[in-house]
Amino acid sequence: MKKLFFVFIVLGISLQSFAAPKEKDFIGTWKYKVETDEGTLTGTMTLEKKEGKLVGEVNTDDGEVFTFSKVELKDNDVLYMELDTGYELLELSLTLKDKVLEGTVGNDGGSFPMTCEKVE
């Protein structure tokens, strides 16, 4: 009986270490980098929770600020966002891996790799 109890304890701890990220894991300020055909784009992205919903904005290193029109956590592991720049709608799809967001940003014309590191 003690062995069975010990096995359940070990399994419980192991499963928690592989748990999917939660909304709170995405909240904060992130430094982003997008590799495009025309060079690297950088800036910061800030995510927070207001009135029960994830919201955020992007601050480019060129001084532009854009607010996400949609921010949602899909299947508890994919962060999906939409960003209207005024001339195009960009879709971002990112996953959290070892405290780094990785994924793509793009539109119907194509997509580019994006990485984000959390600012502590």
C-alpha positions in Angstrom: 0.0 0.0 0.0 2.9 2.4 0.8 4.4 1.7 -2.6 1.2 2.4 -4.4 0.8 5.7 -2.5 4.4 6.7 -3.3 3.8 6.0 -7.0 0.7 8.3 -7.0 2.7 11.0 -5.3 5.5 10.8 -7.8 3.1 10.7 -10.7 1.2 13.8 -9.4 4.4 15.8 -9.1 5.6 14.7 -12.6 2.3 15.6 -14.2 2.4 19.1 -12.7 5.8 19.8 -14.2 4.4 19.0 -17.6 1.2 21.1 -17.1 0.2 23.5 -19.9 0.9 27.2 -19.5 -1.8 29.3 -17.9 -2.8 32.9 -18.8 -0.7 34.2 -15.9 2.4 32.8 -17.6 1.9 35.1 -20.6 1.1 38.3 -18.6 4.0 40.8 -18.6 6.4 42.6 -20.9 8.2 40.7 -23.6 11.1 41.7 -25.9 10.3 40.4 -29.4 12.3 39.8 -32.5 10.8 39.0 -36.0 13.1 37.8 -38.8 11.7 39.2 -42.1 13.0 39.3 -45.7 13.9 43.0 -45.1 15.7 42.5 -41.8 15.0 42.0 -38.1 12.1 43.9 -36.4 12.3 44.4 -32.6 10.4 46.0 -29.8 8.3 45.1 -26.8 5.0 43.5 -26.3 3.0 43.9 -23.1 0.1 41.6 -22.1 -2.2 42.0 -19.1 -5.6 40.9 -17.9 -8.4 43.5 -17.8 -12.0 42.8 -16.9 -11.3 39.1 -17.2 -9.8 39.2 -20.7 -6.2 39.2 -22.0 -5.3 42.5 -23.7 -2.1 44.0 -24.9 -0.1 46.2 -27.1 3.1 46.3 -29.2 5.7 49.1 -28.9 8.1 49.0 -31.9 11.6 50.2 -31.7 10.6 52.7 -34.3 8.3 54.4 -31.8 4.9 53.0 -33.1 2.3 51.6 -30.7 -0.4 49.2 -31.7 -3.1 47.6 -29.6 -4.0 44.0 -30.1 -7.6 43.7 -31.4 -7.8 40.0 -30.2 -5.8 38.1 -27.6 -6.8 34.6 -26.6 -5.2 31.4 -25.2 -6.2 28.5 -27.3 -6.1 24.9 -25.9 -4.1 26.3 -22.9 -0.9 26.4 -24.9 -1.2 28.5 -28.0 -1.4 32.3 -27.6 -3.3 33.7 -30.6 -3.4 37.5 -31.2 -4.6 39.8 -34.0 -3.0 43.2 -34.6 -4.5 45.8 -36.9 -1.7 48.1 -38.0 -4.0 50.4 -40.0 -2.9 48.9 -43.3 -2.9 45.2 -42.6 -4.2 42.6 -40.1 -1.4 40.6 -38.6 -2.0 37.2 -36.9 0.4 36.0 -34.2 0.5 32.4 -33.0 3.0 31.7 -30.2 3.7 28.9 -27.8 5.6 29.1 -24.5 8.7 27.0 -24.3 11.2 27.4 -21.4 10.1 31.0 -20.7 10.4 32.0 -24.4 7.5 32.6 -26.7 8.1 31.1 -30.2 5.9 31.1 -33.2 5.0 33.1 -36.3 3.5 36.5 -37.3 2.0 37.1 -40.6 -1.0 37.5 -42.9 -2.3 36.0 -46.2 0.9 37.1 -47.9 3.1 35.0 -45.7 4.5 34.6 -42.2 7.8 35.1 -40.4 9.4 33.5 -37.3 9.0 35.4 -34.1 10.6 34.9 -30.7 9.9 36.8 -27.4 11.8 36.8 -24.2 10.1 37.9 -21.0 11.5 41.1 -19.4 12.0 40.4 -15.7 
